[in-house]
Amino acid sequence: MFIRHYVIALFGDLAKTKIKKLEDNFDNIITLLIQHLNIPNKSANDPYAEDKIHICNNSCWTLGLLSITYPEKMGIFIDQIMIKLLKIFCVPRVF
């Protein structure tokens, strides 16, 4: 799990280049990023909680970059993204 947030950040950097391989896999990448828009439950029993926060953070950042670079492709994902973002905004400890 540790490396996942770096891979997600790399997708964000690649979004700036508009490479064909990214465009060919766009829907799959967006779907995976949306799945990672979750704040983990605060639990001392979860050794990966911090990594999960980094993954969520980098997913948000990457979705933002993809939205800027490919606005025409993002429309079909907006509802799914907004549901996840609203849940994040409702978690008191993220402020």
Number of C-alpha atoms within 10 A of each C-alpha: 9 12 9 14 20 14 14 25 20 13 21 21 15 16 22 13 10 13 10 9 9 15 14 10 10 17 15 12 16 19 13 13 21 21 14 21 23 18 21 14 11 10 9 8 8 11 9 13 16 14 16 22 18 19 26 23 18 24 26 22 18 22 23 15 18 22 16 13 16 16 11 9 14 18 10 10 13 10 11 12 19 12 12 16 15 10 12 17 12 10 11 7 9 9 7
